[in-house]
Amino acid sequence: MGMKWHVVAVLGVACTVAAAVAADRGLLFAGAVAPPEEASYDLRKLASSLWQSDGTAYHHVWPPMKLGWKIVLGSFIGFFGAAFGSIGGVGGGGIFVPMLTLIIGFDPKSSAAMSKCMIMGAAVSTVYCNLKLKHPTLDMPVIDYDLALLIQPMLMLGVSIGVICNVIFPDWLVTVLLIILFIVTSTKAFLKAVETWKKETIIITETAKQSEQTSEQQEYMPLSEGLDAASQSEILSDHDQNETPSDEAVSIWKNVYWKEVGLLAFVWVAFLALQVTKNYMATCSIWYWVLNLLQIPVSVGVAMYEAVGLVQGRRVISSKRNEQNSLRAHQLLVYCFLGVTAGVVAGLLGVGGGSIMGPLFLELGVPPQVASATATFAMMFSSSMSVMEYYLLNRFPVPYAVYLTILAFFAAIVGQRVVRKLIDLLGRASIIVFILSFMIFISALSLGPEIFAQAESASPTRSTRSRGMSTWDSRTSANTRRRNP
C-alpha cells in the first residue's frame, strides 16, 4: 500500500508543477513569432505548437446533427463504451471523449461536457438495475451506501473544482495527465483481476471436490435415511412459495438505505442551489467566490460525519463488516482525498471518476460487484451535477446531448443483463475487474491520437492543412495578423 500512495503523491505533484508551468506559457511565448511552414513536422515543432497560445477566447465547435457515417460510427462506439463502462463502474468517459472529438468532431471542451451527459444516462440505468440486487455474500444491498456516503460528497467537491480547471487548463496538459493516470490505474486493476481470478479458481475447485464427495455419500445412503417423496414435495412446495414475484418488488425498497440517500440528495441539492445562484453573479466577484467556497463545508461536513462514525464504530462499511479494524483515521482521509481527485478528473476531463474509485474500492477489499455498483451510484450524483454545471456554462448542444444520453441509457441496460448472465454461468465475478482494467487501458490508448490532434490545432500552419473548418481558419488568420502586424 505504501508504494501505491507514493505513486499517487507523485502524480499529484506532477499535476501541480505542470499546471504552474502551463500558466506561464503566455509569458514564454508573448514575443514569439510564428515559425515558417515546413514540410516536416518534427518533435521540436510539436512541442512549440503545444505551448503557443492563440490569444483568443474559447470558441466551441459543434457539428450539425445530421445522419452520416460520423454519427453512425460514433453511436456504435458510444453504445459499446457505455455498455462495458457501466459494467466496470468506469462510466466510459475515456471512450466517449476521444469518440466525440476525433470522430464526430466536437472540440475537446465540448466533448468533455457531452461525455458527462452520456455517463449520466448510463449511470441512471445501471443504478436502477442494481437497486434490485443483493450483496453476493452478505444480507445487504449490492450498493454500499455507507461507502458512497464517505466518497460521494468529496467527489462532487472535486467535480466543481474540475469544471473550473476545465476552463483554465490547456487541453494537451490534461490529456497527458489523464493518460498517465489511466495507465497506472489500469495496471493495478488488472493485477487485482488476476488475483481475484486465482482465488475464484481455488474456490471452484474446492466446491467441485465437495460436490463429488457429497454425491458419492448420497449414492450409498440407505433408503431409510433419505427423505420420502412426501417430504421432498413439501420442501419444494415451500421453496416455490418463497420465490414469488413480489419479493423482487419488495427488495427494491429494502435495498435502499433512505437516511444515507437523503444525505447524498442533500449534498446534490445544496451544490445545485449554489451553482444556480453563482450563475447570476459576476464572474470572479466577491459573492462568486463566496458561493464557490460554501461548497467546501457542505461536502466536508457530510464526509466527516461518515468518517467520524466509521472511526468511532457507530457506522460500518457493510462490505467490510469483518475487517472494520483495518480502517484508520489517516486512511479515511486518504480515501476522501482520492474522492476529491476523482471528482477533479471527472469534471476536468469528462470521465466518470470510476477509473479511480473502482480500483480504490477493490483495494479496500470490496467485492467486484459491490465496487462497480457503488462507484456507479456515486457517479450518478457527480455526473448529473456536472451536466447541470456545463449546461449553465452553455458547453454542449442540447439535442445532441439528449440523443447520446438516451443511447447510453439503453446501452448500459444491455451491458448489465449480458454480463450478469455471464457471471451466473461462469461463476467468476473477476470478469467485472477485467472489463474495468480493459476499459481504462483502452481509454489511455484512445487518448494518444488526441494529443497530436490538439498539437496540430495549436499549430499556426493548421489553416493551410485543414479544410472545411472556417471557424478555425478565421481564428488562425486573425492570430497571424496579430503576431505579424
Rosetta blueprint (number, residue, H / E / L):
1 M L
2 G H
3 M H
4 K H
5 W H
6 H H
7 V H
8 V H
9 A H
10 V H
11 L H
12 G H
13 V H
14 A H
15 C H
16 T H
17 V H
18 A H
19 A H
20 A H
21 V H
22 A H
23 A H
24 D L
25 R H
26 G H
27 L H
28 L H
29 F L
30 A L
31 G L
32 A L
33 V L
34 A L
35 P L
36 P L
37 E L
38 E L
39 A L
40 S L
41 Y L
42 D L
43 L H
44 R H
45 K H
46 L H
47 A H
48 S H
49 S H
50 L H
51 W H
52 Q L
53 S L
54 D L
55 G L
56 T L
57 A L
58 Y L
59 H L
60 H L
61 V L
62 W L
63 P L
64 P L
65 M L
66 K L
67 L L
68 G L
69 W H
70 K H
71 I H
72 V H
73 L H
74 G H
75 S H
76 F H
77 I H
78 G H
79 F H
80 F H
81 G H
82 A H
83 A H
84 F H
85 G H
86 S H
87 I H
88 G H
89 G L
90 V L
91 G L
92 G L
93 G H
94 G H
95 I H
96 F H
97 V H
98 P H
99 M H
100 L H
101 T H
102 L H
103 I H
104 I H
105 G L
106 F L
107 D L
108 P H
109 K H
110 S H
111 S H
112 A H
113 A H
114 M H
115 S H
116 K H
117 C H
118 M H
119 I H
120 M H
121 G H
122 A H
123 A H
124 V H
125 S H
126 T H
127 V H
128 Y H
129 C H
130 N H
131 L L
132 K L
133 L L
134 K E
135 H L
136 P L
137 T L
138 L L
139 D L
140 M L
141 P E
142 V L
143 I L
144 D L
145 Y H
146 D H
147 L H
148 A H
149 L H
150 L H
151 I H
152 Q H
153 P H
154 M H
155 L H
156 M H
157 L H
158 G H
159 V H
160 S H
161 I H
162 G H
163 V H
164 I H
165 C H
166 N H
167 V H
168 I H
169 F L
170 P L
171 D H
172 W H
173 L H
174 V H
175 T H
176 V H
177 L H
178 L H
179 I H
180 I H
181 L H
182 F H
183 I H
184 V H
185 T H
186 S H
187 T H
188 K H
189 A H
190 F H
191 L H
192 K H
193 A H
194 V H
195 E H
196 T H
197 W H
198 K H
199 K H
200 E H
201 T H
202 I H
203 I H
204 I H
205 T H
206 E H
207 T H
208 A H
209 K H
210 Q H
211 S H
212 E H
213 Q H
214 T H
215 S H
216 E H
217 Q H
218 Q H
219 E H
220 Y L
221 M L
222 P L
223 L H
224 S H
225 E H
226 G L
227 L L
228 D L
229 A H
230 A H
231 S H
232 Q H
233 S H
234 E H
235 I H
236 L H
237 S H
238 D H
239 H H
240 D H
241 Q H
242 N H
243 E L
244 T L
245 P H
246 S H
247 D H
248 E H
249 A H
250 V H
251 S H
252 I H
253 W H
254 K H
255 N L
256 V L
257 Y L
258 W H
259 K H
260 E H
261 V H
262 G H
263 L H
264 L H
265 A H
266 F H
267 V H
268 W H
269 V H
270 A H
271 F H
272 L H
273 A H
274 L H
275 Q H
276 V H
277 T H
278 K H
279 N L
280 Y L
281 M L
282 A L
283 T L
284 C L
285 S L
286 I H
287 W H
288 Y H
289 W H
290 V H
291 L H
292 N H
293 L H
294 L L
295 Q H
296 I H
297 P H
298 V H
299 S H
300 V H
301 G H
302 V H
303 A H
304 M H
305 Y H
306 E H
307 A H
308 V H
309 G H
310 L H
311 V H
312 Q H
313 G L
314 R L
315 R L
316 V L
317 I L
318 S H
319 S H
320 K H
321 R L
322 N L
323 E L
324 Q H
325 N H
326 S H
327 L L
328 R L
329 A H
330 H H
331 Q H
332 L H
333 L H
334 V H
335 Y H
336 C H
337 F H
338 L H
339 G H
340 V H
341 T H
342 A H
343 G H
344 V H
345 V H
346 A H
347 G H
348 L H
349 L H
350 G L
351 V L
352 G L
353 G L
354 G H
355 S H
356 I H
357 M H
358 G H
359 P H
360 L H
361 F H
362 L H
363 E H
364 L L
365 G L
366 V L
367 P L
368 P H
369 Q H
370 V H
371 A H
372 S H
373 A H
374 T H
375 A H
376 T H
377 F H
378 A H
379 M H
380 M H
381 F H
382 S H
383 S H
384 S H
385 M H
386 S H
387 V H
388 M H
389 E H
390 Y H
391 Y H
392 L H
393 L L
394 N L
395 R L
396 F L
397 P L
398 V H
399 P H
400 Y H
401 A H
402 V H
403 Y H
404 L H
405 T H
406 I H
407 L H
408 A H
409 F H
410 F H
411 A H
412 A H
413 I H
414 V H
415 G H
416 Q H
417 R H
418 V H
419 V H
420 R H
421 K H
422 L H
423 I H
424 D H
425 L H
426 L H
427 G L
428 R L
429 A L
430 S H
431 I H
432 I H
433 V H
434 F H
435 I H
436 L H
437 S H
438 F H
439 M H
440 I H
441 F H
442 I H
443 S H
444 A H
445 L H
446 S H
447 L H
448 G H
449 P H
450 E H
451 I H
452 F H
453 A H
454 Q H
455 A H
456 E H
457 S H
458 A H
459 S L
460 P L
461 T L
462 R H
463 S H
464 T H
465 R H
466 S L
467 R L
468 G L
469 M L
470 S H
471 T H
472 W H
473 D H
474 S H
475 R H
476 T H
477 S H
478 A H
479 N H
480 T H
481 R H
482 R H
483 R H
484 N L
485 P L
